[in-house]
């Protein structure tokens, strides 16, 4: 499976529209869900580590640690629109 196929499959599984936002809906305590955020962050050209107080997982490059992650009631969305742009 190529990277684009893997990302497409992860988007289909974890990203849903909630109102006007595209929201990642997964749990950080489920390894497969957490792995999806690592894959997204690794493929994202806009990934930027957040300020120290906002970092959730110090050892990992994951969307949970990105400056452009915006928490929502249902999960989080990306202020840069990744992985959908």
QUIGIVEN-V119146 format. One record per backbone hydrogen bond with DSSP energy under -0.5 kcal/mol. CO is the residue of the C=O (numbers start at 1). NH is the residue of the N-H. E is the energy in kcal/mol with one decimal. If there is no record, write none. Layout:
BEGIN
co: {CO/CO}
nh: {NH/NH}
e: {E/E}
END
This chain:
BEGIN
co: {2/3/4/5/6/7/8/9/10/11/14/14/16/18/21/21/23/23/24/24/27/29/30/30/31/32/33/34/35/36/37/37/38/39/40/41/44/48/51/51/52/57/60/62/63/65/66/68/69/70/72/75/76/77/77/78/81}
nh: {6/7/8/9/10/11/12/13/14/15/16/25/23/21/18/23/16/25/26/76/30/31/33/34/35/36/37/38/39/40/41/63/42/43/44/44/47/67/54/55/55/60/62/65/66/50/69/79/71/77/75/72/24/70/79/81/84}
e: {-2.4/-2.9/-2.5/-2.5/-2.3/-2.8/-2.3/-1.7/-2.8/-2.3/-0.6/-3.0/-3.4/-1.9/-3.1/-0.6/-2.3/-0.5/-0.6/-1.3/-1.4/-0.6/-0.5/-2.7/-2.6/-1.4/-1.3/-1.6/-2.4/-2.6/-2.3/-0.7/-2.3/-1.4/-0.8/-0.6/-0.7/-3.4/-2.0/-0.7/-1.0/-1.5/-1.0/-2.1/-1.6/-2.8/-1.5/-3.4/-0.5/-2.6/-0.5/-2.7/-3.4/-3.1/-0.6/-1.4/-1.9}
END
